[in-house]
Amino acid sequence: MMYFCYTIGKWMLGQPAPSAELEISTQWLVEQLAVVWQPLLLGCLVAGTTLGLLGFALVRLYWRWKVARDWRKRKRRLDKYLANKP
């Protein structure tokens, strides 16, 4: 997920991919963080906002569909009850 956000930020900023060798140490981690923090932050903000809005819209659509379905069921039950009432 972090790489996805970094890739989005890197693309939006128009930055090339850094060519670094993988060396697991604290010094290497600090150096790499100094290089990637801007694209990572931008990518996280863009991805978070986009996915948050998408999730909100999907939940709203689902809620509207469910409420409409429940109202249709309720109307059918009421119509059935009124048709059978003497």
Phi and psi in radians as a Rosetta constraint file:
Dihedral C 1 N 2 CA 2 C 2 CIRCULARHARMONIC -1.162 0.35
Dihedral N 2 CA 2 C 2 N 3 CIRCULARHARMONIC -0.660 0.35
Dihedral C 2 N 3 CA 3 C 3 CIRCULARHARMONIC -1.154 0.35
Dihedral N 3 CA 3 C 3 N 4 CIRCULARHARMONIC -0.686 0.35
Dihedral C 3 N 4 CA 4 C 4 CIRCULARHARMONIC -1.047 0.35
Dihedral N 4 CA 4 C 4 N 5 CIRCULARHARMONIC -0.807 0.35
Dihedral C 4 N 5 CA 5 C 5 CIRCULARHARMONIC -1.122 0.35
Dihedral N 5 CA 5 C 5 N 6 CIRCULARHARMONIC -0.720 0.35
Dihedral C 5 N 6 CA 6 C 6 CIRCULARHARMONIC -1.080 0.35
Dihedral N 6 CA 6 C 6 N 7 CIRCULARHARMONIC -0.737 0.35
Dihedral C 6 N 7 CA 7 C 7 CIRCULARHARMONIC -1.117 0.35
Dihedral N 7 CA 7 C 7 N 8 CIRCULARHARMONIC -0.726 0.35
Dihedral C 7 N 8 CA 8 C 8 CIRCULARHARMONIC -1.081 0.35
Dihedral N 8 CA 8 C 8 N 9 CIRCULARHARMONIC -0.841 0.35
Dihedral C 8 N 9 CA 9 C 9 CIRCULARHARMONIC -1.098 0.35
Dihedral N 9 CA 9 C 9 N 10 CIRCULARHARMONIC -0.722 0.35
Dihedral C 9 N 10 CA 10 C 10 CIRCULARHARMONIC -1.093 0.35
Dihedral N 10 CA 10 C 10 N 11 CIRCULARHARMONIC -0.734 0.35
Dihedral C 10 N 11 CA 11 C 11 CIRCULARHARMONIC -1.145 0.35
Dihedral N 11 CA 11 C 11 N 12 CIRCULARHARMONIC -0.736 0.35
Dihedral C 11 N 12 CA 12 C 12 CIRCULARHARMONIC -1.189 0.35
Dihedral N 12 CA 12 C 12 N 13 CIRCULARHARMONIC -0.598 0.35
Dihedral C 12 N 13 CA 13 C 13 CIRCULARHARMONIC -1.484 0.35
Dihedral N 13 CA 13 C 13 N 14 CIRCULARHARMONIC -0.181 0.35
Dihedral C 13 N 14 CA 14 C 14 CIRCULARHARMONIC 1.227 0.35
Dihedral N 14 CA 14 C 14 N 15 CIRCULARHARMONIC 0.555 0.35
Dihedral C 14 N 15 CA 15 C 15 CIRCULARHARMONIC -1.642 0.35
Dihedral N 15 CA 15 C 15 N 16 CIRCULARHARMONIC 2.492 0.35
Dihedral C 15 N 16 CA 16 C 16 CIRCULARHARMONIC -1.330 0.35
Dihedral N 16 CA 16 C 16 N 17 CIRCULARHARMONIC 2.800 0.35
Dihedral C 16 N 17 CA 17 C 17 CIRCULARHARMONIC -1.227 0.35
Dihedral N 17 CA 17 C 17 N 18 CIRCULARHARMONIC 2.314 0.35
Dihedral C 17 N 18 CA 18 C 18 CIRCULARHARMONIC -1.235 0.35
Dihedral N 18 CA 18 C 18 N 19 CIRCULARHARMONIC 2.421 0.35
Dihedral C 18 N 19 CA 19 C 19 CIRCULARHARMONIC -1.755 0.35
Dihedral N 19 CA 19 C 19 N 20 CIRCULARHARMONIC 1.749 0.35
Dihedral C 19 N 20 CA 20 C 20 CIRCULARHARMONIC -2.229 0.35
Dihedral N 20 CA 20 C 20 N 21 CIRCULARHARMONIC 2.547 0.35
Dihedral C 20 N 21 CA 21 C 21 CIRCULARHARMONIC -1.435 0.35
Dihedral N 21 CA 21 C 21 N 22 CIRCULARHARMONIC 2.564 0.35
Dihedral C 21 N 22 CA 22 C 22 CIRCULARHARMONIC -1.400 0.35
Dihedral N 22 CA 22 C 22 N 23 CIRCULARHARMONIC 1.998 0.35
Dihedral C 22 N 23 CA 23 C 23 CIRCULARHARMONIC -2.412 0.35
Dihedral N 23 CA 23 C 23 N 24 CIRCULARHARMONIC 1.955 0.35
Dihedral C 23 N 24 CA 24 C 24 CIRCULARHARMONIC -1.447 0.35
Dihedral N 24 CA 24 C 24 N 25 CIRCULARHARMONIC 1.743 0.35
Dihedral C 24 N 25 CA 25 C 25 CIRCULARHARMONIC -2.733 0.35
Dihedral N 25 CA 25 C 25 N 26 CIRCULARHARMONIC 2.866 0.35
Dihedral C 25 N 26 CA 26 C 26 CIRCULARHARMONIC -1.144 0.35
Dihedral N 26 CA 26 C 26 N 27 CIRCULARHARMONIC -0.727 0.35
Dihedral C 26 N 27 CA 27 C 27 CIRCULARHARMONIC -1.074 0.35
Dihedral N 27 CA 27 C 27 N 28 CIRCULARHARMONIC -0.794 0.35
Dihedral C 27 N 28 CA 28 C 28 CIRCULARHARMONIC -1.088 0.35
Dihedral N 28 CA 28 C 28 N 29 CIRCULARHARMONIC -0.732 0.35
Dihedral C 28 N 29 CA 29 C 29 CIRCULARHARMONIC -1.092 0.35
Dihedral N 29 CA 29 C 29 N 30 CIRCULARHARMONIC -0.746 0.35
Dihedral C 29 N 30 CA 30 C 30 CIRCULARHARMONIC -1.129 0.35
Dihedral N 30 CA 30 C 30 N 31 CIRCULARHARMONIC -0.740 0.35
Dihedral C 30 N 31 CA 31 C 31 CIRCULARHARMONIC -1.112 0.35
Dihedral N 31 CA 31 C 31 N 32 CIRCULARHARMONIC -0.751 0.35
Dihedral C 31 N 32 CA 32 C 32 CIRCULARHARMONIC -1.205 0.35
Dihedral N 32 CA 32 C 32 N 33 CIRCULARHARMONIC -0.625 0.35
Dihedral C 32 N 33 CA 33 C 33 CIRCULARHARMONIC -1.141 0.35
Dihedral N 33 CA 33 C 33 N 34 CIRCULARHARMONIC -0.609 0.35
Dihedral C 33 N 34 CA 34 C 34 CIRCULARHARMONIC -1.136 0.35
Dihedral N 34 CA 34 C 34 N 35 CIRCULARHARMONIC -0.466 0.35
Dihedral C 34 N 35 CA 35 C 35 CIRCULARHARMONIC -1.508 0.35
Dihedral N 35 CA 35 C 35 N 36 CIRCULARHARMONIC -0.659 0.35
Dihedral C 35 N 36 CA 36 C 36 CIRCULARHARMONIC -1.782 0.35
Dihedral N 36 CA 36 C 36 N 37 CIRCULARHARMONIC 0.008 0.35
Dihedral C 36 N 37 CA 37 C 37 CIRCULARHARMONIC -1.160 0.35
Dihedral N 37 CA 37 C 37 N 38 CIRCULARHARMONIC -0.635 0.35
Dihedral C 37 N 38 CA 38 C 38 CIRCULARHARMONIC -1.183 0.35
Dihedral N 38 CA 38 C 38 N 39 CIRCULARHARMONIC -0.900 0.35
Dihedral C 38 N 39 CA 39 C 39 CIRCULARHARMONIC -1.112 0.35
Dihedral N 39 CA 39 C 39 N 40 CIRCULARHARMONIC -0.605 0.35
Dihedral C 39 N 40 CA 40 C 40 CIRCULARHARMONIC -1.140 0.35
Dihedral N 40 CA 40 C 40 N 41 CIRCULARHARMONIC -0.802 0.35
Dihedral C 40 N 41 CA 41 C 41 CIRCULARHARMONIC -1.118 0.35
Dihedral N 41 CA 41 C 41 N 42 CIRCULARHARMONIC -0.811 0.35
Dihedral C 41 N 42 CA 42 C 42 CIRCULARHARMONIC -1.089 0.35
Dihedral N 42 CA 42 C 42 N 43 CIRCULARHARMONIC -0.773 0.35
Dihedral C 42 N 43 CA 43 C 43 CIRCULARHARMONIC -1.088 0.35
Dihedral N 43 CA 43 C 43 N 44 CIRCULARHARMONIC -0.703 0.35
Dihedral C 43 N 44 CA 44 C 44 CIRCULARHARMONIC -1.129 0.35
Dihedral N 44 CA 44 C 44 N 45 CIRCULARHARMONIC -0.734 0.35
Dihedral C 44 N 45 CA 45 C 45 CIRCULARHARMONIC -1.129 0.35
Dihedral N 45 CA 45 C 45 N 46 CIRCULARHARMONIC -0.791 0.35
Dihedral C 45 N 46 CA 46 C 46 CIRCULARHARMONIC -1.162 0.35
Dihedral N 46 CA 46 C 46 N 47 CIRCULARHARMONIC -0.835 0.35
Dihedral C 46 N 47 CA 47 C 47 CIRCULARHARMONIC -1.129 0.35
Dihedral N 47 CA 47 C 47 N 48 CIRCULARHARMONIC -0.743 0.35
Dihedral C 47 N 48 CA 48 C 48 CIRCULARHARMONIC -1.106 0.35
Dihedral N 48 CA 48 C 48 N 49 CIRCULARHARMONIC -0.770 0.35
Dihedral C 48 N 49 CA 49 C 49 CIRCULARHARMONIC -1.148 0.35
Dihedral N 49 CA 49 C 49 N 50 CIRCULARHARMONIC -0.806 0.35
Dihedral C 49 N 50 CA 50 C 50 CIRCULARHARMONIC -1.105 0.35
Dihedral N 50 CA 50 C 50 N 51 CIRCULARHARMONIC -0.857 0.35
Dihedral C 50 N 51 CA 51 C 51 CIRCULARHARMONIC -1.204 0.35
Dihedral N 51 CA 51 C 51 N 52 CIRCULARHARMONIC -0.579 0.35
Dihedral C 51 N 52 CA 52 C 52 CIRCULARHARMONIC -1.124 0.35
Dihedral N 52 CA 52 C 52 N 53 CIRCULARHARMONIC -0.788 0.35
Dihedral C 52 N 53 CA 53 C 53 CIRCULARHARMONIC -1.157 0.35
Dihedral N 53 CA 53 C 53 N 54 CIRCULARHARMONIC -0.686 0.35
Dihedral C 53 N 54 CA 54 C 54 CIRCULARHARMONIC -1.106 0.35
Dihedral N 54 CA 54 C 54 N 55 CIRCULARHARMONIC -0.773 0.35
Dihedral C 54 N 55 CA 55 C 55 CIRCULARHARMONIC -1.088 0.35
Dihedral N 55 CA 55 C 55 N 56 CIRCULARHARMONIC -0.735 0.35
Dihedral C 55 N 56 CA 56 C 56 CIRCULARHARMONIC -1.060 0.35
Dihedral N 56 CA 56 C 56 N 57 CIRCULARHARMONIC -0.808 0.35
Dihedral C 56 N 57 CA 57 C 57 CIRCULARHARMONIC -1.123 0.35
Dihedral N 57 CA 57 C 57 N 58 CIRCULARHARMONIC -0.731 0.35
Dihedral C 57 N 58 CA 58 C 58 CIRCULARHARMONIC -1.136 0.35
Dihedral N 58 CA 58 C 58 N 59 CIRCULARHARMONIC -0.694 0.35
Dihedral C 58 N 59 CA 59 C 59 CIRCULARHARMONIC -1.158 0.35
Dihedral N 59 CA 59 C 59 N 60 CIRCULARHARMONIC -0.716 0.35
Dihedral C 59 N 60 CA 60 C 60 CIRCULARHARMONIC -1.066 0.35
Dihedral N 60 CA 60 C 60 N 61 CIRCULARHARMONIC -0.778 0.35
Dihedral C 60 N 61 CA 61 C 61 CIRCULARHARMONIC -1.118 0.35
Dihedral N 61 CA 61 C 61 N 62 CIRCULARHARMONIC -0.750 0.35
Dihedral C 61 N 62 CA 62 C 62 CIRCULARHARMONIC -1.090 0.35
Dihedral N 62 CA 62 C 62 N 63 CIRCULARHARMONIC -0.782 0.35
Dihedral C 62 N 63 CA 63 C 63 CIRCULARHARMONIC -1.060 0.35
Dihedral N 63 CA 63 C 63 N 64 CIRCULARHARMONIC -0.789 0.35
Dihedral C 63 N 64 CA 64 C 64 CIRCULARHARMONIC -1.093 0.35
Dihedral N 64 CA 64 C 64 N 65 CIRCULARHARMONIC -0.752 0.35
Dihedral C 64 N 65 CA 65 C 65 CIRCULARHARMONIC -1.087 0.35
Dihedral N 65 CA 65 C 65 N 66 CIRCULARHARMONIC -0.772 0.35
Dihedral C 65 N 66 CA 66 C 66 CIRCULARHARMONIC -1.159 0.35
Dihedral N 66 CA 66 C 66 N 67 CIRCULARHARMONIC -0.749 0.35
Dihedral C 66 N 67 CA 67 C 67 CIRCULARHARMONIC -1.130 0.35
Dihedral N 67 CA 67 C 67 N 68 CIRCULARHARMONIC -0.747 0.35
Dihedral C 67 N 68 CA 68 C 68 CIRCULARHARMONIC -1.093 0.35
Dihedral N 68 CA 68 C 68 N 69 CIRCULARHARMONIC -0.709 0.35
Dihedral C 68 N 69 CA 69 C 69 CIRCULARHARMONIC -1.111 0.35
Dihedral N 69 CA 69 C 69 N 70 CIRCULARHARMONIC -0.758 0.35
Dihedral C 69 N 70 CA 70 C 70 CIRCULARHARMONIC -1.130 0.35
Dihedral N 70 CA 70 C 70 N 71 CIRCULARHARMONIC -0.667 0.35
Dihedral C 70 N 71 CA 71 C 71 CIRCULARHARMONIC -1.140 0.35
Dihedral N 71 CA 71 C 71 N 72 CIRCULARHARMONIC -0.688 0.35
Dihedral C 71 N 72 CA 72 C 72 CIRCULARHARMONIC -1.112 0.35
Dihedral N 72 CA 72 C 72 N 73 CIRCULARHARMONIC -0.745 0.35
Dihedral C 72 N 73 CA 73 C 73 CIRCULARHARMONIC -1.076 0.35
Dihedral N 73 CA 73 C 73 N 74 CIRCULARHARMONIC -0.753 0.35
Dihedral C 73 N 74 CA 74 C 74 CIRCULARHARMONIC -1.103 0.35
Dihedral N 74 CA 74 C 74 N 75 CIRCULARHARMONIC -0.719 0.35
Dihedral C 74 N 75 CA 75 C 75 CIRCULARHARMONIC -1.151 0.35
Dihedral N 75 CA 75 C 75 N 76 CIRCULARHARMONIC -0.714 0.35
Dihedral C 75 N 76 CA 76 C 76 CIRCULARHARMONIC -1.084 0.35
Dihedral N 76 CA 76 C 76 N 77 CIRCULARHARMONIC -0.732 0.35
Dihedral C 76 N 77 CA 77 C 77 CIRCULARHARMONIC -1.103 0.35
Dihedral N 77 CA 77 C 77 N 78 CIRCULARHARMONIC -0.730 0.35
Dihedral C 77 N 78 CA 78 C 78 CIRCULARHARMONIC -1.168 0.35
Dihedral N 78 CA 78 C 78 N 79 CIRCULARHARMONIC -0.748 0.35
Dihedral C 78 N 79 CA 79 C 79 CIRCULARHARMONIC -1.073 0.35
Dihedral N 79 CA 79 C 79 N 80 CIRCULARHARMONIC -0.707 0.35
Dihedral C 79 N 80 CA 80 C 80 CIRCULARHARMONIC -1.140 0.35
Dihedral N 80 CA 80 C 80 N 81 CIRCULARHARMONIC -0.725 0.35
Dihedral C 80 N 81 CA 81 C 81 CIRCULARHARMONIC -1.127 0.35
Dihedral N 81 CA 81 C 81 N 82 CIRCULARHARMONIC -0.793 0.35
Dihedral C 81 N 82 CA 82 C 82 CIRCULARHARMONIC -1.189 0.35
Dihedral N 82 CA 82 C 82 N 83 CIRCULARHARMONIC -0.557 0.35
Dihedral C 82 N 83 CA 83 C 83 CIRCULARHARMONIC -1.227 0.35
Dihedral N 83 CA 83 C 83 N 84 CIRCULARHARMONIC -0.547 0.35
Dihedral C 83 N 84 CA 84 C 84 CIRCULARHARMONIC -1.571 0.35
Dihedral N 84 CA 84 C 84 N 85 CIRCULARHARMONIC -0.149 0.35
Dihedral C 84 N 85 CA 85 C 85 CIRCULARHARMONIC -1.358 0.35
Dihedral N 85 CA 85 C 85 N 86 CIRCULARHARMONIC 2.309 0.35
